[in-house]
Amino acid sequence: MDNGFIVAIDGPAAAGKGTVSKAVAAHFGFAHLDTGLLYRAVGAKVLAGSEPHKAARSLAPEDLESDSLRTPDVAQAASKVAVIAEVRAALLDFQRSFAARSGGAVLDGRDIGTVICPNADVKLFVTASAEVRAQRRFSELSERGIADSYETVLADVKARDARDMERVEAPLKPAADATIIDTSRLSIDEAVSAAVAAIAMAGGVKA
């Protein structure tokens, strides 16, 4: 594989892009970065009392390892800080530096193919209906003992979609040349297979 081969995977919350991205990275032997964790880590710092732009500038690798980053409160905080231009600018170099590493890289987020890596070799947009995504998130939270109702989770998903899609800075949308993968009716294996095939076809690499 050529050095610097970049796969950009975008999509809304709970569409499966994280699972697909990890599997794709493992399949091709690429490094993987969940850029959403960067914003979750900033959001967690803000909830702890830090200013958003200061939290973004002071982010350290160990900040991405906390289990607390997966809570609903942190997810909402991440979505809120993600609309702040200063926060996005502070995290831009980190993401682009990761993408440029040798051996290939998969980055997943909400603006990878449109803003972070517009010249990525392959761009995917992984999505699913709000109802399906809410059910997935509800099941995940239930397994972890977090007591939110499905209706609350669905409302949160729709609110986050609106915030992500309507923000001025880097709104969530497919890149013009992205391959759309709707996982609403796909199993994990089917979604991963679709992504691998799309990358092989678009990138001219062996699946």
C-alpha positions in Angstrom: 0.0 0.0 0.0 1.3 3.5 -0.9 2.4 5.7 2.0 -0.2 8.3 3.0 -3.3 6.4 1.7 -6.2 8.0 3.4 -9.7 6.6 3.9 -12.3 9.2 5.2 -15.4 7.8 6.8 -18.1 10.2 7.9 -21.7 9.8 9.2 -24.1 10.6 12.0 -24.1 9.2 15.6 -24.7 5.4 15.9 -24.7 4.7 12.2 -21.9 2.2 12.7 -19.1 4.2 11.2 -16.8 3.5 14.2 -17.3 -0.2 14.0 -16.9 -0.1 10.2 -13.8 2.1 10.5 -12.0 -0.2 13.0 -12.8 -3.3 10.9 -11.7 -1.6 7.7 -8.4 -0.4 9.3 -7.7 -3.9 10.6 -8.6 -5.5 7.2 -6.1 -3.3 5.3 -3.6 -2.9 8.0 -4.1 0.9 8.3 -3.9 3.1 11.4 -7.3 4.2 12.8 -8.4 7.5 14.4 -11.9 8.0 15.9 -11.9 11.8 15.6 -15.2 11.9 17.6 -13.1 11.0 20.7 -11.2 14.2 20.3 -14.4 16.2 20.6 -15.7 14.0 23.4 -12.4 14.5 25.3 -12.8 18.3 24.9 -16.5 18.0 25.9 -15.5 16.1 29.0 -13.0 18.8 30.0 -15.6 21.5 29.5 -18.0 19.6 31.7 -15.2 19.6 34.3 -15.0 23.4 34.1 -12.5 24.1 31.4 -13.0 26.7 28.6 -13.6 24.9 25.2 -10.7 26.4 23.3 -8.2 25.8 26.2 -9.5 22.3 26.5 -8.8 21.6 22.8 -5.3 23.1 22.9 -4.3 21.1 26.0 -5.6 17.8 24.7 -3.2 14.9 25.4 -3.3 11.3 24.1 -4.3 9.9 27.5 -7.4 12.1 27.5 -8.8 9.8 24.8 -8.6 6.7 26.9 -11.2 7.4 29.6 -14.3 5.2 29.7 -16.3 8.2 30.7 -16.1 9.6 27.1 -18.9 7.2 26.1 -21.6 8.7 28.4 -24.6 10.6 26.9 -23.7 13.8 28.8 -20.2 13.8 27.2 -21.7 13.0 23.8 -24.0 16.1 24.0 -21.1 18.2 25.3 -18.9 17.0 22.3 -21.6 18.0 19.9 -21.8 21.5 21.4 -18.1 22.2 21.4 -17.8 20.9 17.9 -19.7 24.0 16.6 -17.0 26.3 18.0 -14.6 27.4 15.3 -11.6 27.8 17.7 -12.0 24.2 18.9 -12.1 22.8 15.4 -9.1 24.8 14.4 -7.1 23.6 17.4 -7.8 19.9 16.5 -7.3 20.3 12.7 -3.5 19.8 12.7 -3.7 16.8 14.9 -6.1 15.0 12.6 -4.2 15.9 9.4 -0.9 14.8 10.8 -2.4 11.5 11.7 -3.9 11.1 8.2 -0.5 11.8 6.6 1.3 9.0 8.4 2.9 6.3 6.3 1.2 2.9 5.8 -2.3 4.2 5.4 -4.9 5.7 7.8 -8.6 5.5 8.4 -10.2 8.5 10.0 -13.9 8.6 11.0 -15.9 11.6 12.1 -18.3 14.1 10.6 -16.2 16.3 8.4 -13.3 14.1 7.4 -14.1 13.9 3.7 -15.3 17.5 3.4 -12.9 19.5 5.6 -10.1 17.5 7.3 -9.0 15.4 4.3 -10.8 16.6 1.2 -8.2 14.9 -0.9 -8.6 11.5 0.7 -8.1 8.5 -1.6 -11.5 7.1 -0.6 -14.5 8.7 1.1 -17.4 6.9 2.6 -20.6 8.2 4.3 -22.1 5.6 6.7 -25.6 6.4 7.7 -28.9 4.9 8.9 -32.4 6.1 9.9 -32.7 8.1 13.1 -35.0 5.4 14.6 -32.5 2.6 13.9 -29.7 4.6 15.3 -31.6 5.4 18.4 -32.5 1.8 19.0 -28.8 0.8 18.6 -27.8 3.5 21.1 -30.6 2.6 23.5 -29.5 -1.0 23.5 -25.9 0.0 24.0 -26.8 2.2 27.0 -29.1 -0.4 28.5 -26.3 -3.0 28.4 -24.1 -0.5 30.3 -26.9 0.1 32.9 -27.6 3.7 31.8 -31.3 4.2 32.2 -32.6 6.4 29.4 -35.9 5.6 27.6 -35.9 4.9 23.9 -37.9 8.1 23.4 -35.2 10.2 25.2 -32.5 8.6 23.1 -34.3 9.2 19.9 -34.9 12.9 20.8 -31.1 13.2 21.6 -30.2 11.6 18.3 -32.4 13.9 16.3 -31.2 17.0 18.3 -27.6 16.0 17.7 -28.3 15.4 14.0 -29.8 18.9 13.7 -26.9 20.5 15.5 -24.3 18.7 13.4 -26.0 19.3 10.1 -26.9 22.9 10.7 -23.7 24.2 12.2 -21.9 26.9 10.3 -18.4 25.3 10.8 -18.0 22.0 8.9 -21.6 20.8 8.9 -22.3 17.0 8.7 -22.9 16.1 5.1 -21.6 13.6 2.5 -18.7 14.7 0.4 -19.7 15.1 -3.2 -17.6 12.1 -4.2 -18.4 9.9 -1.2 -19.9 6.4 -1.4 -23.0 6.2 0.7 -23.5 3.1 2.8 -26.9 2.9 4.6 -26.6 0.4 7.4 -30.3 0.5 8.5 -30.9 -3.0 7.3 -27.3 -4.4 7.2 -25.6 -6.6 9.8 -22.2 -5.5 11.0 -20.5 -8.0 8.7 -22.5 -6.8 5.7 -21.7 -3.2 6.4 -18.0 -4.0 6.8 -18.0 -6.0 3.5 -19.7 -3.1 1.7 -17.1 -0.7 3.0 -14.2 -3.0 2.1 -15.6 -3.4 -1.4 -16.1 0.3 -1.8 -12.5 1.1 -0.7 -11.1 -1.6 -3.0 -13.1 -0.3 -5.9 -12.5 3.4 -5.3 -8.9 3.2 -4.2 -7.8 0.5 -6.7 -6.6 -1.7 -3.9 -7.0 -5.4 -3.3 -10.0 -6.3 -1.0 
